[in-house]
């Protein structure tokens, strides 16, 4: 996991920060499913995804910027490795969104009362 994080570069830090806040807010929503938390969840979810996408785009740009310095026989391999490392912030953001989504879904089910036992009829 540490190698995955370090391969993603500097853009992993904002993605992790916003994703951590998103997961914390989703856990809060799980225990206190109130509508006032939904705007924070939406905003943090969008910010986490955007930070991951920005890290991906910046990584691809930097990988391709210096590709002309690599010998022509190795350019395809280096471009592929650069794109693979550039995907790490996006993958981190998507994993954190998935975890938060599970918590929010459970909180929403609790609000709807789908797991309540039916009332006994006399």
Backbone as CSV, one residue per row, in Angstrom:
resi,resn,N_x,N_y,N_z,CA_x,CA_y,CA_z,C_x,C_y,C_z
1,UNK,0.824,-1.196,0.000,0.000,0.000,0.000,0.866,1.257,0.000
2,UNK,1.966,1.205,0.755,2.857,2.359,0.799,3.472,2.612,-0.576
3,UNK,3.833,1.532,-1.274,4.400,1.684,-2.616,3.377,2.272,-3.578
4,UNK,2.133,1.833,-3.454,1.058,2.392,-4.285,0.926,3.889,-4.035
5,UNK,0.956,4.278,-2.777,0.799,5.688,-2.433,1.979,6.509,-2.945
6,UNK,3.188,6.022,-2.754,4.369,6.767,-3.169,4.489,6.845,-4.691
7,UNK,4.005,5.830,-5.394,4.059,5.859,-6.864,3.134,6.913,-7.443
8,UNK,2.104,7.277,-6.704,1.147,8.267,-7.194,1.675,9.685,-7.173
9,UNK,2.693,9.934,-6.392,3.293,11.264,-6.366,2.590,12.214,-5.417
10,UNK,2.898,13.479,-5.597,2.438,14.535,-4.685,0.921,14.706,-4.716
11,UNK,0.297,14.368,-5.814,-1.153,14.582,-5.918,-1.961,13.577,-5.107
12,UNK,-1.306,12.612,-4.516,-2.014,11.674,-3.648,-2.438,12.340,-2.342
13,UNK,-1.686,13.334,-1.901,-1.973,13.973,-0.614,-3.303,14.734,-0.608
14,UNK,-3.588,15.612,-1.586,-4.911,16.258,-1.543,-6.059,15.275,-1.760
15,UNK,-5.821,14.271,-2.603,-6.868,13.263,-2.816,-7.151,12.513,-1.518
16,UNK,-6.101,12.162,-0.791,-6.275,11.477,0.487,-6.944,12.378,1.520
17,UNK,-6.561,13.643,1.547,-7.152,14.580,2.509,-8.651,14.733,2.279
18,UNK,-9.037,15.039,1.054,-10.463,15.217,0.761,-11.226,13.902,0.897
19,UNK,-10.594,12.804,0.520,-11.240,11.503,0.676,-11.425,11.118,2.125
20,UNK,-10.438,11.430,2.964,-10.577,11.149,4.387,-11.726,11.960,4.978
21,UNK,-11.823,13.235,4.612,-12.938,14.059,5.092,-14.274,13.518,4.591
22,UNK,-14.296,13.035,3.355,-15.517,12.450,2.805,-15.935,11.203,3.578
23,UNK,-14.991,10.323,3.857,-15.316,9.098,4.596,-15.754,9.442,6.016
24,UNK,-15.091,10.415,6.647,-15.490,10.828,7.997,-16.908,11.389,7.997
25,UNK,-17.231,12.197,7.006,-18.584,12.772,6.911,-19.613,11.675,6.618
26,UNK,-19.223,10.690,5.822,-20.169,9.605,5.522,-20.407,8.724,6.747
27,UNK,-19.387,8.543,7.576,-19.579,7.798,8.824,-20.486,8.585,9.763
28,UNK,-20.316,9.885,9.795,-21.206,10.728,10.597,-22.640,10.601,10.108
29,UNK,-22.813,10.578,8.780,-24.154,10.407,8.220,-24.713,9.027,8.549
30,UNK,-23.838,8.018,8.631,-24.287,6.677,8.966,-24.908,6.635,10.356
31,UNK,-24.291,7.338,11.308,-24.803,7.312,12.682,-25.857,8.381,12.942
32,UNK,-25.809,9.472,12.207,-26.815,10.533,12.321,-27.327,10.885,10.936
33,UNK,-28.210,10.099,10.372,-28.669,10.336,9.001,-29.604,11.540,8.911
34,UNK,-29.005,12.711,8.859,-29.775,13.948,8.760,-29.501,14.590,7.407
35,UNK,-30.515,15.188,6.809,-30.344,15.790,5.479,-29.311,16.917,5.427
36,UNK,-28.993,17.529,6.548,-28.050,18.646,6.523,-26.629,18.199,6.159
37,UNK,-26.326,16.917,6.277,-25.003,16.416,5.923,-24.865,16.118,4.432
38,UNK,-25.970,16.078,3.714,-25.921,15.681,2.310,-25.151,16.668,1.442
39,UNK,-25.282,17.953,1.705,-24.546,18.922,0.889,-23.044,18.786,1.103
40,UNK,-22.622,18.508,2.323,-21.200,18.276,2.586,-20.723,17.008,1.893
41,UNK,-21.542,15.977,1.911,-21.169,14.729,1.247,-21.020,14.924,-0.255
42,UNK,-21.938,15.641,-0.852,-21.866,15.883,-2.295,-20.634,16.719,-2.636
43,UNK,-20.409,17.768,-1.863,-19.260,18.635,-2.115,-17.935,17.911,-1.926
44,UNK,-17.807,17.145,-0.855,-16.572,16.416,-0.618,-16.380,15.290,-1.632
45,UNK,-17.466,14.669,-2.049,-17.360,13.633,-3.079,-16.879,14.207,-4.399
46,UNK,-17.428,15.340,-4.789,-16.994,15.986,-6.031,-15.545,16.456,-5.928
47,UNK,-15.170,16.970,-4.762,-13.802,17.446,-4.574,-12.808,16.287,-4.580
48,UNK,-13.165,15.175,-3.968,-12.289,14.007,-3.971,-12.080,13.492,-5.389
49,UNK,-13.161,13.386,-6.140,-13.058,12.925,-7.527,-12.241,13.903,-8.366
50,UNK,-12.469,15.199,-8.175,-11.747,16.208,-8.934,-10.260,16.198,-8.596
51,UNK,-9.920,16.016,-7.328,-8.506,15.945,-6.940,-7.840,14.726,-7.578
52,UNK,-8.530,13.607,-7.614,-7.989,12.417,-8.264,-7.808,12.604,-9.758
53,UNK,-8.796,13.221,-10.411,-8.692,13.488,-11.852,-7.589,14.484,-12.162
54,UNK,-7.459,15.506,-11.328,-6.399,16.487,-11.532,-5.029,15.828,-11.385
55,UNK,-4.874,14.970,-10.386,-3.617,14.244,-10.227,-3.322,13.356,-11.420
56,UNK,-4.347,12.709,-11.947,-4.166,11.872,-13.136,-3.729,12.712,-14.330
57,UNK,-4.413,13.809,-14.573,-4.086,14.658,-15.720,-2.686,15.257,-15.607
58,UNK,-2.334,15.724,-14.430,-1.000,16.284,-14.239,0.080,15.219,-14.404
59,UNK,-0.192,14.010,-13.935,0.767,12.926,-14.098,0.983,12.551,-15.549
60,UNK,-0.093,12.468,-16.316,0.035,12.152,-17.743,0.772,13.281,-18.464
61,UNK,0.456,14.511,-18.120,1.145,15.651,-18.755,2.646,15.595,-18.489
62,UNK,3.024,15.343,-17.232,4.447,15.294,-16.903,5.129,14.088,-17.535
63,UNK,4.421,12.974,-17.648,5.011,11.798,-18.288,5.270,12.052,-19.767
64,UNK,4.344,12.697,-20.421,4.489,12.942,-21.853,5.406,14.123,-22.152
65,UNK,5.560,15.026,-21.206,6.399,16.206,-21.424,7.846,15.822,-21.682
66,UNK,8.345,14.840,-20.988,9.749,14.462,-21.090,9.967,13.195,-21.919
67,UNK,8.956,12.762,-22.618,9.057,11.530,-23.395,10.064,11.654,-24.533
68,UNK,10.253,12.848,-25.063,11.191,13.029,-26.174,12.649,12.819,-25.742
69,UNK,12.913,12.839,-24.444,14.276,12.618,-23.947,14.627,11.127,-23.844
70,UNK,13.642,10.271,-23.986,13.833,8.824,-23.884,14.180,8.286,-25.276
71,UNK,15.065,7.284,-25.353,15.363,6.681,-26.664,14.081,6.167,-27.329
72,UNK,13.970,6.312,-28.639,12.733,5.925,-29.346,12.289,4.481,-29.101
73,UNK,13.225,3.586,-28.883,12.848,2.179,-28.677,12.123,1.970,-27.351
74,UNK,12.314,2.856,-26.393,11.717,2.692,-25.069,10.567,3.666,-24.794
75,UNK,10.226,4.487,-25.761,9.209,5.520,-25.523,7.847,4.940,-25.186
76,UNK,7.433,3.896,-25.868,6.117,3.309,-25.597,6.065,2.720,-24.187
77,UNK,7.121,2.023,-23.807,7.166,1.421,-22.472,7.165,2.494,-21.389
78,UNK,7.927,3.541,-21.572,7.982,4.627,-20.591,6.657,5.364,-20.536
79,UNK,6.006,5.581,-21.671,4.693,6.242,-21.684,3.660,5.402,-20.948
80,UNK,3.707,4.079,-21.152,2.768,3.192,-20.462,3.009,3.210,-18.955
81,UNK,4.273,3.178,-18.534,4.579,3.242,-17.104,4.156,4.576,-16.506
82,UNK,4.353,5.656,-17.248,3.932,6.973,-16.758,2.423,7.067,-16.597
83,UNK,1.687,6.501,-17.537,0.225,6.513,-17.432,-0.244,5.637,-16.270
84,UNK,0.440,4.513,-16.047,0.069,3.637,-14.934,0.274,4.342,-13.597
85,UNK,1.390,5.016,-13.435,1.626,5.745,-12.188,0.688,6.933,-12.053
86,UNK,0.304,7.515,-13.168,-0.595,8.664,-13.126,-2.004,8.281,-12.693
87,UNK,-2.364,7.031,-12.867,-3.702,6.573,-12.486,-3.861,6.381,-10.974
88,UNK,-2.785,6.356,-10.229,-2.864,6.093,-8.790,-3.735,7.098,-8.026
89,UNK,-3.612,8.418,-8.248,-4.504,9.334,-7.521,-5.979,9.118,-7.861
90,UNK,-6.255,8.812,-9.114,-7.646,8.573,-9.512,-8.185,7.304,-8.854
91,UNK,-7.375,6.262,-8.808,-7.800,5.019,-8.157,-8.041,5.252,-6.668
92,UNK,-7.149,5.993,-6.022,-7.335,6.302,-4.603,-8.641,7.064,-4.385
93,UNK,-8.911,8.058,-5.223,-10.147,8.827,-5.099,-11.382,7.956,-5.292
94,UNK,-11.333,7.061,-6.264,-12.481,6.187,-6.514,-12.695,5.185,-5.384
95,UNK,-11.624,4.679,-4.812,-11.755,3.749,-3.672,-12.388,4.469,-2.483
96,UNK,-11.933,5.679,-2.213,-12.506,6.438,-1.096,-13.966,6.802,-1.362
97,UNK,-14.298,7.114,-2.609,-15.701,7.366,-2.960,-16.547,6.116,-2.775
98,UNK,-16.003,4.975,-3.107,-16.733,3.724,-2.939,-17.004,3.432,-1.468
99,UNK,-15.984,3.600,-0.639,-16.163,3.365,0.798,-17.208,4.313,1.371
100,UNK,-17.105,5.595,1.011,-18.080,6.570,1.502,-19.473,6.253,0.983
101,UNK,-19.565,5.796,-0.258,-20.860,5.446,-0.822,-21.550,4.325,-0.082
102,UNK,-20.775,3.355,0.383,-21.358,2.257,1.165,-21.934,2.800,2.468
103,UNK,-21.167,3.653,3.158,-21.654,4.210,4.419,-22.904,5.065,4.210
104,UNK,-22.897,5.876,3.171,-24.055,6.737,2.899,-25.265,5.891,2.528
105,UNK,-25.049,4.825,1.775,-26.169,3.954,1.404,-26.784,3.282,2.622
106,UNK,-25.939,2.834,3.534,-26.468,2.219,4.757,-27.229,3.259,5.571
107,UNK,-26.707,4.472,5.658,-27.412,5.544,6.363,-28.749,5.863,5.722
108,UNK,-28.780,5.855,4.386,-30.040,6.134,3.682,-31.052,5.024,3.916
109,UNK,-30.584,3.783,3.966,-31.495,2.670,4.248,-32.050,2.798,5.659
110,UNK,-31.219,3.227,6.587,-31.691,3.424,7.956,-32.758,4.513,8.014
111,UNK,-32.590,5.570,7.226,-33.583,6.651,7.208,-34.908,6.142,6.658
112,UNK,-34.844,5.337,5.618,-36.066,4.839,4.992,-36.739,3.774,5.844
113,UNK,-36.014,3.205,6.782,-36.606,2.201,7.663,-36.852,0.871,6.997
114,UNK,-36.027,0.541,6.010,-36.252,-0.709,5.287,-35.905,-1.940,6.104
115,UNK,-35.105,-1.788,7.129,-34.725,-2.947,7.925,-35.474,-3.021,9.248
116,UNK,-36.501,-2.245,9.390,-37.299,-2.314,10.627,-38.235,-3.518,10.550
117,UNK,-38.443,-4.102,11.669,-39.366,-5.245,11.729,-40.795,-4.729,11.584
118,UNK,-41.609,-5.424,10.836,-42.997,-4.984,10.683,-43.734,-5.048,12.018
119,UNK,-44.597,-4.093,12.211,-45.378,-4.048,13.462,-46.365,-5.198,13.478
120,UNK,-46.488,-5.810,14.633,-47.418,-6.936,14.746,-48.841,-6.409,14.794
121,UNK,-49.709,-7.084,14.089,-51.099,-6.674,14.064,-51.895,-7.537,15.041
122,UNK,-52.865,-6.915,15.733,-53.650,-7.698,16.700,-54.603,-8.671,16.077
